[in-house]
Amino acid sequence: MAPRTRVIIDTDPGNDDVLALLYALASSPDDIEVLLLSIAFGNVNVQNCLRNAVSMFHVIEKEMRWRKEHGRPEGFEALKKSKPVIAVGADEPLGGKRVQAAYYPPRKHGNTSSTAHPPTPSSLPPPPPPNPHPHPPPPPFSPPPPPPPTWKSSRSSTANPPTPSPSSPSAPSPPSPPQPPTPPPPSSKPNPSSSWAAPSPSPAT
């Protein structure tokens, strides 16, 4: 039975490309047949791409041997039925100027070729703009002061009552001394009940 899909994979193997190749080579031979791997430059130069692809096949061979020794299915059925050809493609652009980014770390795409081919300023991402309103740092933490101690007397409060302060608004004011009664005002009319009578005026002579 012929496989459903026959493919030629053109790639620059880094870890993401190798992961896609492993998925394809571990598939069922009835679903896919990888005829050829075309290795070309991209984020990595051609020499590193070829080294990554060949290293992948060495790791697959060791993995299949370990599975067989431990009685487990070997897997990679599509690879066992049809081994792909590895072809090295172009290491330079067919037209135009070569531009490679320097910010692809080696752990993702092998040893980058930025040392041999330094990137142009247009290939680098622009730096982030400065923050026009940076947040000020928070003030240092200082614990609140402890409350003043409260002293309690062992004597009873009835034995020595507290003396109110005169400036205290809640202290009672001392009682005022008694005032003598105010006499009634003199009246111009004689009082009939009184024994004293005004003298009668003497006749004119």
Secondary structure, DSSP 8 states (H G I E B T S, - for coil): ---SEEEEEEE--SHHHHHHHHHHHTS-TTTEEEEEEEE--SSS-HHHHHHHHHHHHHHHHHHHHHHHHTT-----HHHHH---EEEE--SS-SSS-----S-S-HHHHSS-STTTS---GGGS-------SS--------------------SS-TTTS-----TT-TTS----------------SS--TTSS----------
